[in-house]
Amino acid sequence: MEQRDVLVVLFDGVQSLDVTGPLEVFTQAALRVPGAYPVRTASLDGAPVRTGSGLTLTPDLALSDAGPPHTLLVPGGRGTREPDARLVDWLRLHAPRARRKVSVCTGAFLLAATGLLDGRRATTHWTRCAELAAGFPAVRVDPEPIYVRDGDVATSAGVTAGIDLALALVEEDLGRDLALAVARHLVVFLRRPGNQTQFSAQLAAQTADRRPLRDVQQWITENPAADLSVETLAGRAGLSPRHFARAFRAEVGMTPGRYVDRVRLEAARRLLEDTADGVEGISRRCGYGTPEAMRRAFLRTLGAAPAEYRRRFRPVAPPPFP
């Protein structure tokens, strides 16, 4: 059995879950297939580092003592904003020797600083994508997916997306059943497809300040096929339609109708990505009523009809890493 050793880079200000999330995936896989993933952590001088949340992590060794790993994992965190020049130099020299290079969240900034992402498609936390694109114009930044693979480099979105990427690697290396066992142990999904959007209507919009309006937002998400007219939603909030519409826009940042449109579109996208259900059934479940109404919404917002969207974005088996 091929050993795929994993080296996790540590530095002050690292995001702790960027480290421990993927580490748990690889460790749990190795418990089921002994020796599959020897995991080591390393900092510049081999000294303990303090994470952004205040947790102290003690590395196994210094980066200078680490040989080229099969998988080099570069996490993100506040420490990527003004990284130690020695860390960037080490990555520039040694990262190309790893069989596969992986970043989590803003770890993409460290890879980009070495030039490894030049000409490649990459992603990072959605709040930092514009900054990554502006700072490194040679990188083709895609703000949508939860992870992106381009050749022997993989980058993932914020924080928990590192778990999704690690599970995808385990599935590729050791098979779906083993990855599913790890996912079940960690009580996470196996697996959100990499092209699944890291945005949601709830993240893109503001959360209302008042509890009745927040409850309405939640109810819309859970019931996209229901009557979501302003009159009905206002009744649930205990407000007049006029007062409700004005308060909702002020606190959420968009009209109730616009918010409903976003929720229904998101629900339909996920069903097209994750299921084999027919377009007619999905249109009813998401509140469009007819396939034609859903088709118009997709063309207006995404520039593609539902069938074309499914063809482009429903996950397929990725090519193996080199």
N, C-alpha and C positions, 0 to 999 in steps of 0.2 A: 504494500500500500504506500502510495506517495505521501510523504509528510509535507504539509503546507504550513510552514512556520509563519507566525504573524508577529510583526514588530509594531508596537503602538508607541508613537512619539508623545512624550509628555513635556509640558512647559508650564510655567506659572501663568495662571489665568485661564487654564484649559477648562472647558465645559465638562463637568464630571460625567454626565450621562453620555456624552459623545465617546467617552472612553469605556465606561462600564457596560453600556448597552451592547455594542458589538462584541466586547470581551465576553460577556455572558453567553452570547450566541455561540461563539467559537468554543468556549469552555464546555458548554452543555453538549455540543456535538462531539467533542473529544471524549467526554465521559461515555458516550455510546459507541464511539469508534476510537479506542485508545490509540493515542499517538497521532491522530489525524491533524490536530492543530496545536503544536507547541506555541504558546503565547508568551511573549516577553514584552516588558515595558522599559523604555529608556528615556532618560533626560540628557541634556547636554553634558553635565558633569557627573551624572549618576546620583545627584542629590535629590532629596524629596522636593516635590512641587506642591504649591497650594492652588487648588482649583478656584474657579470664580465663585463657588458657593462656600468656600472656606474649608473644604475637605482637603486633608493632606494625603498625597499619594506618594508612596515610596517605590521608585523604579527598581527593576531587576539589575540594570547595568547602565553604563554611560553609552551615549551614542557612538563615541569613538571606539568602543569595544565591540560594537555590533557588526556582524557580517551582513551581507546582502540577504534579506529575507525573501521568502516567496511572496508574502503580502505585506506591504508597508501601509499602515493605517495612520492618517494624520487627522486628529480631531480638531474641533474649532473652539471658540470661546473668546473672552475678552483679550486674551494674550495674543491673538492674531492681529490686533489692531496696530500695535507697534512691536513686531516680533524682534527677538534678538537676532542680530545680523549673522551670528555664528550658526543659528538654527537654519536660517535660509541657505547659508553656504553649505551646510552639511546636506540638506535636502537636495540642493542643486547638484552636488557631487555624487551622492549615494542613491537617491531615489531612482534614477534611471536603471540601476542595477537590479531593482526588485522586479519580480515577475509581473506583479500587478500592484498598482498604486491606487489607494483608496482614501478619499477624504470624507469627513462628516461635517456638515454645517459649514462654518466659516474656515475650516481647514482648507477649503478650496483657495482661499487667499494665499496661503503659504505655498501651495503647489503652483499657483499662478505666478508668484514672485520668482520662482525658479525657471519659468519659461515652459514648464512641462505641459501647461494647458494651452499654449499657443496653437491656434488653428483647430482646437478641439471644442466640441460641445460640452458644456459643463453647467452645473447648477450649484446653488448654495441656499441658505435660508432666504425665504422670499423677501424679507425686509432689507437684505443686503445685496440683492441681485443687481440693482441699478448701480450700486457702488462698485461691485466687481466688474461690471461691463465698462464703467467709466475709467476705472483704474488700470484695466488690462484689456484694451480694445482688441487685441489679437485673439481673445477668448470669445467663443460663441456662446454667450450666456443664455440659458433657457430657464426662465423663472417658474415654469409650470410643474415639471415632474418632481417626484419625491426622490428619484435618483436617476442618473444618466451614466451610461457606459459608452466610452469612445476608445476603441482599441484596448490597450492594457491599463487604462485609467478609468476609474469610476468615482463620481462625485455624488454626494447626497445632500438633500435639503436639511432643514433644521432638526437637530437633536434626535428625536425618536426615529427619524428616517434612516439613521445609521443602523438601527435594528433591522429595518426592512432590507437594506442593502446587504447586511451580513447574512440574513436568512437566504437571500437570493444566491449568494456565493456558496453557502452550504448546500443548497438544493442542487446547484450546478456541480459541485464537487462530489457530493455523497448521495444525491438522490432526493426525490420529493418526500419519501416516507420518513427519512431521517430528519429532514428539515421540518416536517410537520410535527414530529415528536418534540423537537426543540421548541417550536412555536407554542405547542400545547402546554409544555412545561412553563414557559414564560408568560402564558395567558395573553398571547398576541395573535394577530391574524397571520396566516401563511397564505399568501403574502400580498400586500398591496402591490399591484404592478408598478414598475418604475415610472411608467408614463401617466400614472394617476396624478391628478393635479394636487399640489400642496395648498391650493387655495380652497376656501369654502365660502358660501354666502355669509356664514357667521363670522369668519375671520375678516372678510373683505369689508363688511359693514361694522358699524359701531353697535355695542350692546346698550340698550336703553337704560337710563338711570332708574326709572320707576318700575317696580315689580310687575304691575299689570301689563306693561308694554313688553317687558322681558318674557313674561309668560306667553304673550301672544306670539312673539318671535319663535319661541320653542314649539308652540302648537303648530305654527305654519310649517316648520321643519318636519314635524312628525306626521302631518296630515296634508301633504301637497295636493291630494285629490279632492279635498273638501271644498266647500264653498268659502272662498277666501276674499270675498268682496269686502269693501271698506265697511259696509253696514254690519256684516256678520262679525268682522274682527273688532269693530268698535263695541258691539254688544258684549263680546267676551271680555273686553277691557273695562266695561262699565262706563263708557264715555259716549258722548254724541258723535256721530260720524265726522262732523266738522272739527270738533275738538281733538278726536283721535287722530285724524289725518295730519293736523297741524303739529300735535305733540310727537307723533311717530317720526315725522320728517325732521323735527328739531333734534330729537334724541338719537335717532338711528342714522341720520345723514342721507336718507333717500325716502321717497314716497312709499307707502305700503304696497302699491301696485308694482313698483320696481323691485322691492324686496321679494315679493311673491314670485315675480318672474325669475329672479336669480335662484331662489330655492328650487323651483320646479326644474329649471334647466340643469342645476347641479344634480338633482335626483335622477333625472333622465340620463345624464352623462354617466353616472356611476352604474346604472343598470345596463347601459350599453357596453361599458367597459368590463363589468364583472359577471354578466349573465348572458345566456343565449336566448332570452325572452324576445318575442317578436315586437316590432315597433308599435303595432296596434295596441298590444297589451300594456307596453310601457307608457304610451301616450295617455291611456286611461288612468294608470296608477299614479302618474305624475300630474294629473289635473289638466291635461291639454284637451281631453275629450276625443279628439280625432287625430290620426297620424298627420293630416295636412297641417293642423294647427301647430303640432310639434315641429314639423318640418320647417314651417315659416320661422319659428322661434330660433331654430338651429342656424338656418341660413342668415338670419338677421344678426345674430350674435357671434357665431363661430365661423360663418362663411362656408359651412359644409352641411349637407343633409344628414339625418341620423344614420342612414346606411353607410355613407361615406365616412362619417365620424367613427363608426364602429370598425370599419375596415382599417382606418389609420391607427386607432388607439387601443383596440382590444389587444391585451398582451399576447405575444407569441413567444416561443422558446428562443431566448437570446443565443447568439453564437458564443461558444466558450471563450474564456480568456486565453490569450496565448500561453 
